[in-house]
């Protein structure tokens, strides 16, 4: 993951946090899928930033 990709994902995450709760949950779930599908790897080569952003997105989700 490049610095530009990290900044773009962070900006997108911050934009999502300002949305209405219903829209916010839907967009956060999609962001998590996108990050996990493209950037998260496990083991010694794990992308720490991507994993951290996924954790932050899960923390923002409203549990029902």
C-alpha positions as CSV (number, residue, x, y, z in Angstrom):
1,X,0.0,0.0,0.0
2,X,1.4,3.4,-1.0
3,X,1.2,6.6,1.0
4,X,-1.3,8.0,-1.5
5,X,-3.6,4.9,-1.0
6,X,-3.3,5.3,2.8
7,X,-4.3,8.9,2.6
8,X,-7.2,8.2,0.2
9,X,-8.6,5.5,2.5
10,X,-8.2,7.6,5.6
11,X,-10.0,10.6,3.9
12,X,-12.8,8.3,2.8
13,X,-13.1,6.8,6.3
14,X,-13.3,10.3,7.8
15,X,-16.0,11.3,5.3
16,X,-18.0,8.2,6.1
17,X,-17.9,9.0,9.9
18,X,-19.9,12.1,9.2
19,X,-22.8,10.4,7.4
20,X,-26.2,9.4,8.9
21,X,-26.0,6.2,10.9
22,X,-27.9,4.0,8.4
23,X,-25.8,5.2,5.5
24,X,-22.7,5.2,7.7
25,X,-23.0,1.5,8.6
26,X,-23.6,0.5,5.0
27,X,-20.6,2.4,3.8
28,X,-18.3,1.2,6.6
29,X,-19.2,-2.4,5.8
30,X,-18.3,-1.8,2.1
31,X,-15.0,0.0,3.1
32,X,-14.1,-3.0,5.3
33,X,-14.7,-5.4,2.4
34,X,-12.7,-3.3,0.0
35,X,-9.7,-3.0,2.4
36,X,-9.7,-6.7,3.3
37,X,-10.0,-7.7,-0.3
38,X,-7.2,-5.5,-1.6
39,X,-4.8,-4.7,1.2
40,X,-5.0,-7.0,4.3
41,X,-2.6,-9.9,4.4
42,X,-1.8,-12.0,7.5
43,X,1.5,-13.2,8.8
44,X,4.9,-11.5,8.8
45,X,4.0,-9.3,5.8
46,X,0.8,-8.0,7.3
47,X,-0.1,-4.4,6.3
48,X,-0.4,-2.8,9.7
49,X,-2.1,0.4,8.4
50,X,-4.8,-1.6,6.6
51,X,-5.5,-3.9,9.5
52,X,-5.7,-0.8,11.8
53,X,-8.1,0.9,9.5
54,X,-10.3,-2.2,9.4
55,X,-10.3,-2.2,13.2
56,X,-11.3,1.5,13.4
57,X,-14.1,0.9,10.9
58,X,-15.4,-2.0,13.0
59,X,-15.3,0.3,16.1
60,X,-17.5,2.9,14.3
61,X,-20.1,0.3,13.2
62,X,-23.3,0.5,15.2
63,X,-24.1,-2.9,16.6
64,X,-27.8,-3.8,16.4
